[in-house]
Amino acid sequence: MSDTSSGLARTTRILRFLLKYRGAGVFTGLDFDFVPDGGTPEITGKPEEFVVDLEALGPTFIKFGQALSTRPDLVPPAYLAALERTQDHVAPVQIEHIRAVLEAELGVRPSHLFEAFDEVPLGSASLAQVHRATLRDGRDVAVKVQRPGIRKLIHTDLDALATIASRADMATRVGRRVHFADWVHEFRKALLSELDYHSEAENLSRFRRHFRDYPELFVPAPLWDFSTRHVLTMELVTGYKVTELSGLFRTEHDVRDLAEALLRGYLDQVLVHGDIHADPHPGNLLVMEDGRLALFDLGMVVHVPPRQRDRLFRLLFAAVDGRGEEVAREAVGMGIRLEDFEADRYQREVGQLVARYAAHPSASASESRLLFDIVRISTACGLRSPSELSLLGKTLAHLETVCRALDPRMDMKRVVDRHLDRVMGERLRQSLAPHRVASELMDLQTLTREAPRKLSDMLSLLADNRFQIRVSGLEESRLMENMQKIANRITTGLIVAALIIAAAMIMRIETEYRLFGYPALALVLFVVAAGLGISIVLSALLRDRRARPREESGPR
């Protein structure tokens, strides 16, 4: 089967899936008004069946489901809960295929690199599987091998999703508000990055370096000489799942410190270093025999730009302090205001939400639920929230699960509050560092030196009536293009009217040249006029697009 026909068949299967659940309430989150008391709107779909069918579409859609679980603005709570249980465990690839991938990627037979290679995988997921091995120098390692042919399938699926999303953006009200194509583009970048094991190896090295201040946390080091874009070799980590710790282990080790260190370390990763690991679920964490908490599987990491990072920090800092107006202001600054954005309603509902969060006992407050509810309110009020806000909420939800498993009595709100105070103090100290102060003084000196001359030039131009403001690029703008289209259609319409009038007048003239009993010239003019008129109508129907709602970024 050719690539074209294969892609068409895949697109058809995806469309059949989407049409099946079109009326099931999956993508109706935008139609819900925010429910202040935490209630959920009524839906008619079957979330568990939806997840089963999603998993049956293959690895791309397993990851797609995991991405959907970070979008409370699109997906109703019942479906979010079902998507949280998306299974990423599939039957393992035969060992012969794994050995073939290793030989093709590493350039030599696996037996020349490894003293031993366990044929039974430690884990088998939709994109890769992990095997235990021993190097020639005796070191135990974990080898992550990408499934053969997985990249081609994922590229086909992503192309199909991009096509469907772009059409949904043009044809549906929800698409014009959400911009599915932009979201699929971000999903494509994240998934293709997860398929690049050089990127994951860099994430391991970077997280390992950043967690040096947290001796309770351990990140395995990648072995670059045994890694490629499709094979990742790292230190082997063994231990217990955080949800399966025995009472004896808890007696011998203080796991409460692990929970606090994990939460503080991840807050640093997001707010200081700008990395959001979107998948720190219990399966990606092990408590080692020496009492440290090991983190691995760092393929799904999103980098937050510095300006967005600062806004996230200020939003969290204001939320734990109960300042709802500041939370709303930062959220607006991070998002995109749609044409129907209701500013007053947004301020009121976010203020009420933050007040309820601050009034709850510390042990029962949920930072992840707060962020998810802010996203829901934003969508209901006409504000498109950035993906980083939902991803941070997803990460905190996973961390809450892990921390509760380690220490059920942990006061997460208190830990977050104290750590944000520490990060704020550190930022203030860094802002007063000599090199930063010197840089600011140099900028101020330049401004002070040049300001009088520039002000004098402006006043001189005003006095001589030569002050001008130029708008460049207008001749190439969309406005000029649309004006030319209008002028062309008006001109064509005048020509059509003139041709019809001329044909009607010629009809009265007796002539020997006739067609179908009518004067030939009059009939020709009428046919030409009819053709031009039909072309104008078809052009308006097929080429004119409805203008997108006006959108504004928040203040910078």
C-alpha positions as CSV (number, residue, x, y, z in Angstrom):
1,M,0.0,0.0,0.0
2,S,1.4,3.5,-0.9
3,D,2.1,6.1,1.7
4,T,-0.8,8.3,0.2
5,S,-3.4,5.5,0.4
6,S,-2.1,4.5,3.9
7,G,-2.4,8.0,5.1
8,L,-5.9,8.4,3.7
9,A,-7.0,5.1,5.3
10,R,-5.5,6.3,8.6
11,T,-7.3,9.7,8.4
12,T,-10.6,7.9,7.6
13,R,-10.2,5.8,10.7
14,I,-9.4,8.8,12.9
15,L,-12.4,10.7,11.5
16,R,-14.7,7.7,12.2
17,F,-13.5,7.7,15.8
18,L,-14.1,11.5,16.2
19,L,-17.6,11.2,14.6
20,K,-18.5,8.4,16.9
21,Y,-17.9,10.6,19.9
22,R,-19.0,13.9,18.4
23,G,-22.2,14.0,20.4
24,A,-20.8,12.2,23.5
25,G,-19.7,15.3,25.3
26,V,-16.0,14.8,24.9
27,F,-15.1,18.2,23.5
28,T,-17.8,20.3,25.1
29,G,-15.7,21.8,27.8
30,L,-16.0,25.2,26.1
31,D,-19.7,25.2,26.3
32,F,-19.8,24.8,30.1
33,D,-20.1,27.7,32.4
34,F,-17.8,27.4,35.4
35,V,-19.5,25.6,38.3
36,P,-18.4,27.5,41.5
37,D,-19.4,24.8,43.9
38,G,-17.2,22.2,42.2
39,G,-20.1,20.3,40.6
40,T,-19.8,18.8,37.1
41,P,-22.1,19.4,34.1
42,E,-24.2,16.5,32.9
43,I,-22.8,14.5,30.0
44,T,-24.1,11.6,28.0
45,G,-20.9,9.9,26.8
46,K,-19.1,6.8,28.0
47,P,-15.7,7.8,29.2
48,E,-14.3,4.3,29.7
49,E,-15.3,3.2,26.2
50,F,-13.8,6.4,24.8
51,V,-10.5,5.6,26.3
52,V,-10.5,2.0,25.1
53,D,-11.2,3.1,21.5
54,L,-8.5,5.8,21.9
55,E,-5.9,3.2,23.0
56,A,-6.9,1.0,20.0
57,L,-5.8,3.7,17.6
58,G,-2.2,3.1,18.6
59,P,0.7,4.9,20.3
60,T,0.1,8.4,18.9
61,F,-3.4,8.4,20.4
62,I,-2.3,7.0,23.7
63,K,0.0,10.0,24.0
64,F,-2.8,12.2,22.6
65,G,-5.0,11.0,25.4
66,Q,-2.4,11.8,28.0
67,A,-2.1,15.3,26.4
68,L,-5.9,15.7,26.5
69,S,-5.9,14.9,30.3
70,T,-4.1,18.3,30.7
71,R,-6.9,20.3,29.1
72,P,-9.7,20.8,31.6
73,D,-10.9,23.6,29.4
74,L,-11.8,21.2,26.6
75,V,-12.6,17.9,28.3
76,P,-15.3,17.3,31.0
77,P,-14.2,16.0,34.4
78,A,-15.6,12.5,33.8
79,Y,-13.4,12.1,30.7
80,L,-10.4,13.6,32.4
81,A,-10.6,11.0,35.1
82,A,-10.9,8.2,32.5
83,L,-7.9,9.7,30.5
84,E,-5.8,9.7,33.7
85,R,-6.0,5.9,33.5
86,T,-4.8,5.6,29.9
87,Q,-2.7,2.5,29.7
88,D,0.7,2.8,28.0
89,H,1.6,-0.9,28.4
90,V,1.6,-3.1,25.3
91,A,2.9,-6.4,24.3
92,P,6.7,-6.4,23.9
93,V,8.6,-6.5,20.6
94,Q,10.4,-9.8,19.9
95,I,14.0,-9.8,21.0
96,E,15.3,-10.4,17.5
97,H,13.9,-7.0,16.4
98,I,15.3,-5.3,19.5
99,R,18.8,-6.7,18.7
100,A,18.5,-5.5,15.1
101,V,17.7,-2.0,16.3
102,L,20.6,-2.0,18.7
103,E,23.0,-3.2,16.0
104,A,21.8,-0.6,13.5
105,E,22.0,2.2,16.0
106,L,25.2,1.4,17.9
107,G,27.1,0.0,14.9
108,V,28.1,-3.3,16.5
109,R,26.4,-6.5,17.7
110,P,24.9,-6.1,21.2
111,S,27.1,-9.1,22.4
112,H,30.2,-7.0,21.8
113,L,28.9,-4.2,24.0
114,F,27.1,-6.0,26.8
115,E,28.3,-8.8,29.0
116,A,24.6,-9.7,29.5
117,F,21.3,-8.5,28.0
118,D,18.1,-9.6,29.6
119,E,15.6,-10.7,26.9
120,V,12.6,-10.1,29.1
121,P,12.0,-6.3,29.2
122,L,11.6,-4.4,32.5
123,G,8.8,-2.5,30.8
124,S,7.1,-2.3,27.5
125,A,5.3,0.9,26.4
126,S,3.8,2.1,23.1
127,L,6.9,3.9,22.0
128,A,9.7,1.8,23.4
129,Q,10.7,-0.9,25.8
130,V,13.4,-1.1,28.4
131,H,15.8,-4.0,29.0
132,R,18.3,-4.7,31.8
133,A,21.9,-5.2,30.7
134,T,25.4,-5.4,32.0
135,L,28.3,-3.6,30.3
136,R,31.7,-5.2,29.8
137,D,33.1,-3.2,32.7
138,G,30.5,-4.7,35.0
139,R,28.1,-1.8,35.3
140,D,24.4,-2.5,35.4
141,V,22.4,-0.4,33.0
142,A,18.9,0.1,31.6
143,V,18.6,0.2,27.8
144,K,15.6,1.9,26.3
145,V,15.0,0.8,22.7
146,Q,12.5,2.5,20.4
147,R,10.0,0.3,18.7
148,P,10.8,-0.4,15.0
149,G,8.7,1.6,12.5
150,I,7.1,3.7,15.2
151,R,8.3,7.0,13.8
152,K,6.7,6.5,10.4
153,L,3.3,5.6,12.0
154,I,3.5,8.7,14.3
155,H,4.3,11.0,11.4
156,T,1.3,9.7,9.5
157,D,-1.0,10.2,12.5
158,L,0.3,13.6,13.2
159,D,-0.2,14.7,9.6
160,A,-3.8,13.4,9.7
161,L,-4.5,15.2,13.0
162,A,-3.1,18.5,11.6
163,T,-5.4,18.3,8.6
164,I,-8.4,17.6,10.7
165,A,-7.6,20.3,13.2
166,S,-7.1,23.0,10.5
167,R,-10.4,22.2,9.0
168,A,-12.1,22.2,12.4
169,D,-10.6,25.6,13.1
170,M,-12.2,27.0,10.0
171,A,-15.6,25.2,10.2
172,T,-16.5,25.2,13.9
173,R,-17.0,27.8,16.6
174,V,-15.0,25.8,19.1
175,G,-12.1,25.6,16.6
176,R,-12.1,29.4,16.1
177,R,-11.9,29.9,19.9
178,V,-9.4,27.2,20.7
179,H,-7.2,26.9,17.6
180,F,-6.9,23.1,17.5
181,A,-4.2,23.4,14.8
182,D,-1.9,25.3,17.2
183,W,-2.5,22.7,19.9
184,V,-1.8,19.9,17.5
185,H,1.4,21.7,16.5
186,E,2.5,21.9,20.1
187,F,1.6,18.2,20.6
188,R,3.7,17.3,17.5
189,K,6.7,19.1,18.8
190,A,6.4,17.4,22.3
191,L,5.9,13.9,20.8
192,L,8.7,14.1,18.3
193,S,11.0,15.4,21.0
194,E,10.0,12.4,23.1
195,L,11.1,10.2,20.2
196,D,14.5,11.8,20.2
197,Y,16.5,10.0,23.0
198,H,19.3,12.6,22.7
199,S,16.8,15.1,24.0
200,E,15.9,12.7,26.9
201,A,19.5,12.1,27.7
202,E,20.0,15.9,27.9
203,N,17.0,16.1,30.2
204,L,18.5,13.5,32.5
205,S,21.8,15.3,32.6
206,R,20.1,18.7,33.3
207,F,17.8,17.4,36.0
208,R,20.7,15.5,37.6
209,R,22.7,18.8,37.7
210,H,19.8,20.9,39.1
211,F,19.0,18.4,41.8
212,R,22.5,18.5,43.3
213,D,21.1,20.6,46.1
214,Y,18.6,17.8,47.0
215,P,20.6,14.8,48.2
216,E,17.3,12.9,48.8
217,L,16.7,12.8,45.0
218,F,18.5,10.7,42.4
219,V,18.5,11.0,38.6
220,P,20.3,8.2,36.7
221,A,23.1,9.4,34.4
222,P,22.9,8.7,30.7
223,L,25.8,6.9,29.0
224,W,26.4,8.9,25.9
225,D,28.7,6.4,24.2
226,F,25.9,3.8,24.3
227,S,23.1,6.1,23.3
228,T,21.7,7.4,20.0
229,R,18.4,9.1,18.9
230,H,16.6,5.7,19.1
231,V,18.5,4.0,21.9
232,L,19.1,5.4,25.4
233,T,21.4,3.7,27.9
234,M,21.4,5.0,31.5
235,E,22.3,3.8,35.0
236,L,20.1,1.1,36.3
237,V,17.7,2.1,39.0
238,T,16.1,-0.5,41.3
239,G,13.8,0.0,44.2
240,Y,10.2,0.1,45.3
241,K,7.2,2.0,43.9
242,V,6.1,4.8,46.2
243,T,2.7,3.2,46.4
244,E,4.1,-0.2,47.6
245,L,6.4,0.7,50.4
246,S,6.3,-1.7,53.3
247,G,5.8,-0.7,56.9
248,L,9.3,-1.9,57.8
249,F,10.9,0.3,55.1
250,R,8.9,3.3,56.4
251,T,10.2,2.6,59.9
252,E,13.8,2.4,58.8
253,H,13.7,5.5,56.5
254,D,12.2,8.9,56.9
255,V,10.1,9.0,53.7
256,R,8.5,12.3,54.8
257,D,11.7,14.1,53.9
258,L,11.5,12.5,50.4
259,A,8.0,14.0,49.8
260,E,9.0,17.5,50.8
261,A,12.3,17.3,48.8
262,L,10.4,16.1,45.7
263,L,7.9,18.9,45.8
264,R,10.5,21.6,46.4
265,G,12.8,20.2,43.7
266,Y,10.0,20.2,41.1
267,L,9.0,23.8,42.1
268,D,12.6,24.8,41.5
269,Q,12.7,23.0,38.1
270,V,9.6,25.0,37.0
271,L,10.1,28.4,38.6
272,V,13.9,28.7,38.6
273,H,15.1,26.5,35.7
274,G,12.0,26.7,33.5
275,D,11.5,22.9,33.0
276,I,8.1,21.2,33.4
277,H,8.3,17.4,33.6
278,A,4.7,16.7,32.7
279,D,4.7,13.1,33.7
280,P,6.0,12.5,37.3
281,H,3.5,9.8,38.0
282,P,4.2,7.0,40.6
283,G,5.4,4.6,37.8
284,N,8.3,7.0,37.0
285,L,9.5,7.2,40.6
286,L,11.2,4.5,42.7
287,V,12.4,4.6,46.3
288,M,15.9,3.1,46.3
289,E,17.3,0.8,49.0
290,D,19.5,3.6,50.4
291,G,16.3,5.7,51.0
292,R,16.7,8.1,48.0
293,L,13.9,8.8,45.6
294,A,14.9,8.1,41.9
295,L,13.3,9.9,39.0
296,F,13.5,8.7,35.4
297,D,11.6,8.6,32.1
298,L,12.2,12.3,31.4
299,G,11.1,12.3,27.8
300,M,8.1,14.6,28.2
301,V,9.7,17.9,29.4
302,V,8.5,21.3,28.3
303,H,10.7,24.4,28.6
304,V,9.0,27.6,29.9
305,P,10.4,30.9,28.5
306,P,11.7,33.3,31.2
307,R,8.8,35.8,30.9
308,Q,6.2,33.1,31.2
309,R,8.1,31.6,34.0
310,D,8.0,34.9,36.0
311,R,4.3,35.1,35.5
312,L,3.7,31.6,36.7
313,F,5.8,32.4,39.8
314,R,3.8,35.5,40.5
315,L,0.5,33.7,39.9
316,L,1.4,30.9,42.4
317,F,2.8,33.4,44.9
318,A,-0.4,35.5,44.8
319,A,-2.6,32.4,45.0
320,V,-1.1,31.0,48.2
321,D,-1.3,34.4,49.7
322,G,-5.0,34.7,48.8
323,R,-4.7,37.7,46.4
324,G,-7.3,36.8,43.7
325,E,-7.1,40.1,41.8
326,E,-3.4,39.6,41.2
327,V,-3.9,36.0,40.2
328,A,-6.5,37.1,37.6
329,R,-4.1,39.9,36.3
330,E,-1.2,37.4,35.9
331,A,-3.4,34.9,34.1
332,V,-4.7,37.5,31.7
333,G,-1.1,38.6,31.1
334,M,-0.2,35.0,30.2
335,G,-3.2,34.3,28.0
336,I,-4.9,35.5,24.8
337,R,-8.1,37.6,25.2
338,L,-10.7,36.7,22.7
339,E,-13.2,39.1,21.2
340,D,-15.9,38.2,23.8
341,F,-13.6,38.2,26.8
342,E,-15.6,39.2,29.9
343,A,-13.1,41.0,32.1
344,D,-15.3,41.8,35.1
345,R,-16.8,38.3,35.3
346,Y,-13.3,36.8,35.1
347,Q,-12.0,39.0,37.9
348,R,-14.9,38.2,40.1
349,E,-14.9,34.4,39.6
350,V,-11.1,34.0,39.9
351,G,-11.2,36.2,43.1
352,Q,-13.9,34.0,44.6
353,L,-12.0,30.8,43.6
354,V,-8.7,32.0,45.2
355,A,-10.6,33.1,48.3
356,R,-12.1,29.7,48.7
357,Y,-8.6,28.1,48.2
358,A,-7.1,30.3,50.8
359,A,-9.9,29.7,53.3
360,H,-9.5,25.9,53.1
361,P,-7.5,24.1,55.7
362,S,-3.9,23.7,54.5
363,A,-4.0,20.0,54.4
364,S,-7.0,19.9,52.1
365,A,-6.0,22.6,49.7
366,S,-5.1,21.4,46.2
367,E,-2.8,23.6,44.1
368,S,-3.5,21.4,41.0
369,R,-7.3,21.8,41.3
370,L,-6.8,25.6,41.7
371,L,-4.8,25.8,38.4
372,F,-7.3,23.6,36.6
373,D,-10.2,25.7,37.8
374,I,-8.5,28.9,36.7
375,V,-8.1,27.4,33.2
376,R,-11.8,26.5,33.2
377,I,-12.9,29.9,34.3
378,S,-10.6,31.5,31.6
379,T,-12.2,29.5,28.8
380,A,-15.7,30.2,30.0
381,C,-14.9,34.0,30.1
382,G,-13.2,34.1,26.7
383,L,-9.5,33.9,27.7
384,R,-7.3,31.3,26.0
385,S,-4.9,30.1,28.7
386,P,-1.3,29.0,27.8
387,S,-0.5,25.3,27.8
388,E,2.1,25.8,30.5
389,L,-0.6,26.6,33.1
390,S,-2.4,23.3,32.4
391,L,0.8,21.4,32.3
392,L,1.9,22.8,35.7
393,G,-1.5,21.7,37.1
394,K,-1.0,18.2,35.7
395,T,2.5,18.0,37.2
396,L,1.2,19.2,40.6
397,A,-1.6,16.6,40.5
398,H,0.9,13.8,40.0
399,L,3.1,15.2,42.7
400,E,0.2,15.3,45.1
401,T,-0.5,11.6,44.5
402,V,3.2,10.7,45.1
403,C,3.5,13.0,48.2
404,R,0.3,11.6,49.7
405,A,1.6,8.1,49.2
406,L,4.9,8.9,50.9
407,D,3.4,11.0,53.7
408,P,-0.4,11.1,54.0
409,R,-0.2,13.9,56.6
410,M,2.0,16.2,54.5
411,D,0.8,19.8,54.4
412,M,1.5,20.6,50.8
413,K,0.2,24.1,50.9
414,R,2.6,25.0,53.7
415,V,5.6,23.5,51.8
416,V,4.7,25.4,48.6
417,D,4.2,28.6,50.6
418,R,7.5,28.4,52.4
419,H,9.4,27.4,49.2
420,L,7.9,30.3,47.2
421,D,9.1,32.7,49.9
422,R,12.6,31.2,49.7
423,V,12.6,31.5,45.9
424,M,11.4,35.1,46.1
425,G,14.3,35.9,48.5
426,E,16.8,34.2,46.2
427,R,15.5,36.3,43.3
428,L,15.8,39.5,45.2
429,R,19.4,38.6,46.2
430,Q,20.2,37.8,42.5
431,S,18.7,41.1,41.4
432,L,21.0,43.0,43.7
433,A,24.1,41.1,42.5
434,P,26.9,43.5,41.4
435,H,27.0,42.5,37.8
436,R,23.2,43.0,37.4
437,V,23.2,46.4,39.2
438,A,26.1,47.5,37.0
439,S,24.2,46.4,33.8
440,E,21.1,48.4,34.9
441,L,23.2,51.4,35.7
442,M,24.8,51.3,32.3
443,D,21.4,51.2,30.6
444,L,20.2,54.1,32.8
445,Q,23.4,56.1,31.9
446,T,22.8,55.5,28.2
447,L,19.1,56.7,28.5
448,T,20.1,59.8,30.5
449,R,22.8,60.7,28.0
450,E,20.7,60.4,24.9
451,A,17.3,61.6,26.2
452,P,18.1,65.4,25.9
453,R,19.3,65.2,22.3
454,K,16.3,63.1,21.2
455,L,13.9,65.4,23.0
456,S,15.5,68.4,21.3
457,D,15.2,66.7,17.9
458,M,11.5,66.0,18.4
459,L,10.8,69.6,19.5
460,S,12.7,71.0,16.5
461,L,10.6,68.9,14.1
462,L,7.4,70.0,15.8
463,A,8.4,73.6,15.6
464,D,9.2,73.4,11.9
465,N,6.0,71.4,11.2
466,R,8.1,68.5,9.9
467,F,7.1,65.9,12.5
468,Q,5.9,62.7,10.7
469,I,4.7,59.3,11.7
470,R,5.2,56.5,9.1
471,V,3.3,53.3,8.9
472,S,5.4,50.9,6.9
473,G,4.2,47.8,5.1
474,L,0.7,49.0,4.5
475,E,0.9,48.5,0.8
476,E,1.7,44.8,1.4
477,S,-0.8,44.3,4.2
478,R,-4.0,42.2,4.3
479,L,-6.0,45.4,4.4
480,M,-4.7,46.5,1.0
481,E,-5.2,43.0,-0.4
482,N,-8.9,43.0,0.7
483,M,-9.5,46.5,-0.7
484,Q,-8.1,45.3,-4.0
485,K,-10.5,42.4,-4.0
486,I,-13.4,44.7,-3.3
487,A,-12.4,47.1,-6.1
488,N,-12.0,44.1,-8.5
489,R,-15.5,42.8,-7.7
490,I,-17.1,46.2,-8.0
491,T,-15.5,46.7,-11.4
492,T,-16.5,43.3,-12.5
493,G,-20.1,43.9,-11.3
494,L,-20.2,47.2,-13.3
495,I,-19.0,45.4,-16.4
496,V,-21.7,42.7,-15.9
497,A,-24.4,45.3,-15.6
498,A,-23.1,47.1,-18.7
499,L,-23.1,43.9,-20.7
500,I,-26.6,43.0,-19.6
501,I,-27.9,46.5,-20.5
502,A,-26.1,46.4,-23.9
503,A,-27.5,42.9,-24.6
504,A,-31.0,44.1,-23.8
505,M,-30.7,47.1,-26.1
506,I,-29.2,45.0,-29.0
507,M,-32.1,42.6,-28.7
508,R,-34.4,45.3,-30.3
509,I,-32.1,45.6,-33.4
510,E,-33.0,43.5,-36.4
511,T,-30.0,41.7,-37.8
512,E,-29.4,38.7,-40.1
513,Y,-27.0,37.1,-37.6
514,R,-29.2,35.2,-35.1
515,L,-28.8,32.3,-32.6
516,F,-31.8,30.4,-31.4
517,G,-33.9,33.1,-32.8
518,Y,-32.1,35.9,-30.9
519,P,-29.6,38.5,-32.2
520,A,-26.2,36.7,-32.0
521,L,-24.2,39.6,-30.5
522,A,-26.9,40.2,-27.8
523,L,-26.9,36.5,-26.9
524,V,-23.0,36.4,-26.7
525,L,-22.9,39.5,-24.5
526,F,-25.6,38.0,-22.2
527,V,-23.7,34.7,-21.9
528,V,-20.4,36.6,-21.0
529,A,-22.3,38.6,-18.4
530,A,-23.8,35.5,-16.9
531,G,-20.4,33.8,-16.7
532,L,-18.8,36.8,-15.0
533,G,-21.8,37.0,-12.5
534,I,-21.5,33.3,-11.7
535,S,-17.8,33.6,-11.2
536,I,-18.3,36.4,-8.6
537,V,-20.8,34.4,-6.7
538,L,-18.6,31.3,-6.7
539,S,-15.6,33.3,-5.6
540,A,-17.6,34.8,-2.7
541,L,-18.8,31.3,-1.6
542,L,-15.6,29.4,-1.9
543,R,-12.8,31.9,-1.2
544,D,-14.2,34.3,1.3
545,R,-13.4,33.3,4.8
546,R,-15.1,34.4,8.0
547,A,-12.8,36.7,9.9
548,R,-11.3,35.3,13.0
549,P,-12.5,36.8,16.3
550,R,-10.2,39.6,17.4
551,E,-7.6,38.4,19.9
552,E,-5.3,40.3,22.2
553,S,-2.3,39.2,24.1
554,G,-2.0,40.2,27.7
555,P,0.1,43.1,28.8
556,R,3.8,42.5,28.7
